[in-house]
Amino acid sequence: MSTAIVGNATLFTFVCLALAMAFATVRLAIGPGARDRVLAFDTMYIIGVMMVLLMALRSGTSVYFDVALLMALFGFVGSSALAKFLLRGEVIEP
């Protein structure tokens, strides 16, 4: 019985995360400004990391945790570069 509850809870959580990803995609596509698009990008990579961790919970393998760690690292670096570009107009300073 416990396995069925966890399976249903993870399925419900996956559906909720997919819905949140759809909303963030809409904001990324029609965001009024660049800051809204950067926030939508941040939201999308965080939701993606949560989806990968949810798949790790469902499958029971530890490979997904390494993938989630790399996704979080690259997402942070990407959002930092985008924020710096929006503030200064260039990513690499001369």
C-alpha positions, 0 to 999 in steps of 0.5 A: 500500500505504501508503494501505491501511495508514493507512486500516486503522489509522484505522478501527481507531483510530476503533473503539477511540475509539468503544468508549472513548466508550461506556464513558465514557457509561456512567460518565456515566450511572451514576457514583456521584458528581458528580466521576465524572460530571465526569471522564466528561464530560472524557473524552468531550470529549477522545475527541470531539476525537480523533475529529474529528482522526481524521476530518481525517486520513482526509479530508485537509481542514483544516476539521476542525482548526478544529472540533477546536480549538473543541471543545477550547476549549468542553470546557475551559471547560465542565469548568472551570465544572463543577469550580468549581460543585462546589467553591463551589456557584456559577459566577459570584461576586457 
